[in-house]
Amino acid sequence: MALYFGIRHLSPAGAKHILQILKKNKPELVLIEGPSDLTVLMDDICHSKSVPPIAMMAYSETVPIESILYPFAEYSPEYQAILWAKKHNVECRFIDLPSSVFLAITKQKRNRTERYSNMSDVYQKIAEQSGEQDQEIYWERNFEHRTDAISYQQCTNLFGKELRELSVYDEYETAENILRESYMKKQINNAIKQGFSEDKIVVVTGAYHVQGLQNCKPLTEEEIKALPQIPTQHTLMPYSYYRLSARSGYGAGNKAPAYYELLWKAMKKNNLLEASYQYLSSISYFQRKTGNMSSSAEVIEAVRLAVTLANMKKSNIPTLQDLRDAAITCLGHGSFSEIAQAVANTEIGIKIGALPEGVSRTSIQSDFYYRLKDLKLEKYKSLQTQTLELDLRENTRVKSQKSAFLDLERSFFLHRICVLGIHFAQKQKHYQEKATWAEKWSLQWTPEAEIEIVEAALQGETVEIATAFSFKENLEKATSITETAEILEMASLCGMPQIVENASVVLQGLSVEESSIIDIANTIHKLSVVIRYGTIRHVDAKALFPILEQLFYRACFILVKSCICDNHAVEGMINAIDLLNLASINHDTLDNKQWLAVLTEVSNRDDLNTKASGFAAAILLERGEMTQQMLSEEMKRRLSYGIPADLGAAWFEGLALKNKYALISRLSIWEQLSDYIDTLNDEEFKKALVFLRRAFCYFTASERNNIAENLGEIWQFNTQQVSEVLNDTLTEIEQDTLQQLDEFDFGDI
């Protein structure tokens, strides 16, 4: 009979004991739970330069994309079994359902609403009855600390048997487990038929499946042929301890992969207590490294406390919970927050696996690294953050066209990987005025970037193809002009003219539908950016002009009516007006005469939101369409006795949003504002003060000083004293008074 060795995935004790079992039994064949078609990856898994954690990944070739991952750490029993088999020239195979079947089943699962499993409840009850905090600690104390291979095997197999009896799944999940076990049993029988001696076969599988494999009937050839399948691809990829941890959502992971590595190293030395020493010493080292006090005496006391806590549970070896409790008490001085970062570093860590160049790389990985080399970006593949400044203009000092547009191609590449969600580069704000040709990037290689590159293979074989696929999907989902304009803008940044053209067609169709003024203004702004920067990015933006003009005409048509809004909506309206005005300045093809006429109407009408009217007046003043005399008359009308205080103050708040120096330089404006405030009674003043307070927030300290000079002159006070009062820190009583004003009941304004 074959030897069934039940394990827990990512179990240091399981990894150590499977090696002992293999060494003792000297099998002719090692069979491992895992997709049978991924056996071809075993040679790469065992490559001398392959460093775990790594993962096998299979993914579907058709949309919607489905994928499955099988990660290995150094202490994974399956990984150690594969290494042993290859080292001793013993044949080794995966025997579970092929990935093509797994993915077909996964696809069917997504269409099911009925899903039930009490597995987590069973685990929790087991932990509670054993007096442990959770299942992780229960498993560690009762299984990971076992030093005898036979004892471990018997206990895990029995645990799996009991788990089967206590667990309840829905019918579909139960059928899937039976199917998997029957398929694996068929692979075991096939091996025996091929001439392998049954008592020389070792089967490494999850403890849950041991009893099922011993008792189930194998699938027939006809049943195997009837299994659902979808076309798949597979690869081997670097993985990270973070991804293995429970925080990443990987179901078969553990909460503390870095700690389990410490446990694995201690087991190899036959000294389990060493893991305790290393854990607490690592926390202490991290604390010192980050500038926090941590003495050797505290570490010694923490070790003693951890052992004592273990003894209270009738154990000689502390569990992770014992160690953490000891660390909090002795190293964190009773506060977990004091050592939280050190604990995360020690329990989870930042380790990422590695694969040698050319080993099991997906085509998109190969393309990514080729592009890094071709664009001279390899030096930025560093854990240290580096800054890259680009000049997108043609470099006329070089001979080849490739070198002349190197920075432009770099920009295209970096924008594309951003679209794909590869966190290697982040665009920074560039403050150089009118720097349409300049970009600033922050580049840092993170442990997750490699994984994100592999995951991008689900969308295409190269970075460019995957980006195009992502754009195509987003365009198909786009339902508004704003969404489409964002795609169009990003496609131009990525240097993908065909996507720009496709997005233009979609945008043209959506632009005839009803849209809000805010959506139209945002869309116009994005189109304006593409048109203005199109030349330097080699994007032909001619097709966008008619759309821009059409949307601008509609914005002019609906703007006045849209300004009949409350104070919550007016902020969006003001931003929309600002964007539309910017577009009218930047594009001579737009009807500026009509735009100025619309602004004038918004400024003059009394039935609109007064803040929007004040902002329209500010733009007219800035563009030279409102004279000093016109502004003075408008202020007299807006800030006059009889006009509700909140309306007048809101108008002034809108006016103060633009052209501040022009306002400050006109003493008459502040005279009129002062006269207006003098006419207000106490209740009206409270209403006005809230809006005026917001208006003055838009001015800098220097600008407020200038205002103080004006007011000092008007009130015949010392200007320095007025400035000090305006810029002084508010007292607690003044803060309370303003808080009361914020809660003042203004009614529906």
VENCOR-V481820 format. One record per backbone hydrogen bond with DSSP energy under -0.5 kcal/mol. CO is the residue of the C=O (numbers start at 1). NH is the residue of the N-H. Records with the same first field share a line. If there is no record, write none. Layout:
# VENCOR-V481820
CO: NH / NH
This chain:
# VENCOR-V481820
2: 4
3: 5 / 203
4: 6
5: 205
7: 207
8: 11
10: 12
11: 15
12: 16
13: 17
14: 18
15: 19
16: 20
17: 21
18: 22
19: 23
20: 24
21: 25
22: 26
28: 91
29: 31 / 202
30: 93
31: 204
32: 95
34: 96
35: 38
36: 39
37: 40
38: 41
39: 42
41: 45
42: 46
44: 47
47: 50
49: 51
50: 52
51: 354
53: 239 / 353
54: 72
55: 237
56: 70
57: 235
58: 68
59: 233
66: 60
68: 58
70: 56
72: 53 / 54
73: 76
76: 80
77: 81
78: 82
79: 83
80: 84
81: 85
82: 86
83: 87
84: 88
85: 90
86: 89
91: 30
93: 32
96: 36
98: 101 / 102
99: 103
100: 104 / 230
101: 105
102: 106
103: 107
104: 108
105: 109
106: 110
107: 111
108: 111
109: 112
113: 115
116: 170
118: 122
119: 123
120: 124
121: 125
122: 126
123: 127
124: 128
125: 129
126: 130
127: 132
128: 131
134: 138
135: 139
136: 140
137: 141
138: 142
139: 143 / 144
140: 145
143: 146
147: 149
148: 152
149: 153
150: 154
151: 155
152: 156
153: 157
154: 158
155: 159
156: 160
157: 161
158: 162
159: 163
160: 164
161: 165
162: 166
163: 167
168: 118
170: 174
171: 175
172: 176
173: 177
174: 178
175: 179
176: 180
177: 181
178: 182
179: 183
180: 184
181: 185
182: 186 / 219
183: 187
184: 188
185: 189
186: 190
187: 191
188: 192
189: 193
190: 194
191: 196
192: 195
197: 200
198: 201
200: 28 / 29
201: 3
202: 31 / 204
203: 5 / 205
204: 33
205: 7
206: 209 / 210
207: 210
209: 213
210: 214
211: 215
212: 216
220: 224
221: 225
222: 226
224: 227
231: 61
233: 59
235: 57
237: 55
239: 353
240: 244
241: 245
242: 248
244: 254
245: 248 / 250
246: 249
249: 251
250: 253
254: 246
256: 260
257: 261
258: 262
259: 263
260: 264
261: 265
262: 266
263: 267
264: 268
265: 269
266: 271
267: 270
271: 274
272: 275 / 276
273: 276 / 277
274: 278
275: 279
276: 280
277: 281
278: 282
279: 283
280: 284
281: 285
282: 286
283: 287
284: 288
285: 289
286: 290
287: 292
288: 291
295: 299
296: 300
297: 301
298: 302
299: 303
300: 304
301: 305
302: 306
303: 307
304: 308
305: 309
306: 310
307: 311
308: 312
309: 313
310: 313 / 315
311: 314
319: 323
320: 324
321: 325
322: 326
323: 327
324: 328
325: 329
326: 330
327: 331 / 332
328: 334 / 335
332: 335
334: 336
335: 338 / 339
336: 339 / 340
337: 340
339: 343
340: 344
341: 345
342: 346
343: 347
344: 348 / 349
347: 258 / 259
351: 241
354: 51
356: 359
358: 360
360: 236
362: 366
363: 367
364: 368
365: 369
366: 370
367: 371
368: 372
369: 373
370: 374
371: 375
372: 377 / 378
373: 376
377: 380
378: 381
380: 382
382: 445
386: 443
388: 441
390: 392 / 439
394: 396
395: 398
400: 404
401: 405
403: 406
404: 395
405: 409
406: 410
407: 411
408: 412
409: 413
410: 414
411: 415
412: 416
413: 417
414: 418
415: 419
416: 420
417: 422
418: 421
421: 423
422: 424 / 425
424: 444
426: 442
428: 440
429: 431
432: 435
434: 436
435: 438
437: 392
439: 390
440: 428
441: 388 / 443
442: 426
443: 386
444: 446
446: 449 / 450
448: 452
449: 453
450: 454
451: 455
452: 456
454: 457
455: 458
456: 459 / 460
462: 466
463: 467
464: 468
465: 469
466: 470
467: 471
468: 472
469: 473
470: 474
471: 475
472: 476
473: 477
474: 478
480: 484
481: 485
482: 486
483: 487
484: 488
485: 489
486: 490
487: 491
488: 492
489: 493
490: 494
491: 496
492: 495
496: 499 / 500
497: 501
498: 502
499: 503
500: 504
501: 505
502: 506
503: 507
504: 508
505: 509
506: 510
507: 511
509: 512
510: 513
516: 520
517: 521
518: 522
519: 523
520: 524
521: 525
522: 526
523: 527
524: 528
525: 529
526: 530
527: 531
528: 532
529: 533
530: 534
533: 537
534: 539
535: 538
538: 540
539: 541
541: 544 / 545
542: 545 / 546
543: 547
544: 548
545: 549
546: 550
547: 551
548: 552
549: 553
550: 554
551: 555
552: 556
553: 557
554: 558
555: 559
558: 562
559: 563
560: 563
561: 564
563: 565 / 609
566: 570
569: 573
570: 574
571: 575
572: 576
573: 577
574: 578
575: 579
576: 580
577: 581
578: 582
579: 583
580: 584
581: 585
582: 586
583: 587
586: 588
587: 590
590: 592
591: 595
592: 596
593: 597
594: 598
595: 599
596: 600
597: 601
598: 602
599: 603
600: 604
601: 605
609: 613
610: 614
611: 615
612: 616
613: 617
614: 618
615: 619
616: 620
617: 621
618: 622
619: 623
620: 625 / 626
621: 624
627: 631
628: 632
629: 633
630: 634
631: 635
632: 636
633: 637
634: 638
635: 639
638: 640
640: 643
642: 644
644: 647 / 648
645: 649
646: 650
647: 651
648: 652
649: 653
650: 654
651: 655
652: 656
654: 657
655: 658
659: 663
660: 664
661: 665
663: 666
665: 667
666: 669 / 670
667: 671
668: 672
669: 673
670: 674
671: 675
672: 676
673: 677
674: 678
675: 679
676: 679
677: 680
681: 685
682: 686
683: 687
684: 688
685: 689
686: 690
687: 691
688: 692
689: 693
690: 694
691: 695
692: 696
693: 697
694: 698
695: 698
696: 699
700: 704
701: 705
702: 706
703: 707
704: 708
705: 709
706: 710
707: 711
708: 712
709: 713
710: 714
711: 715
712: 716 / 717
718: 722
719: 723
720: 724
721: 725
722: 726
723: 727
724: 728
731: 735
732: 736
733: 737
734: 738
735: 739
736: 740
737: 741
738: 742
739: 743
741: 744
744: 746
747: 749
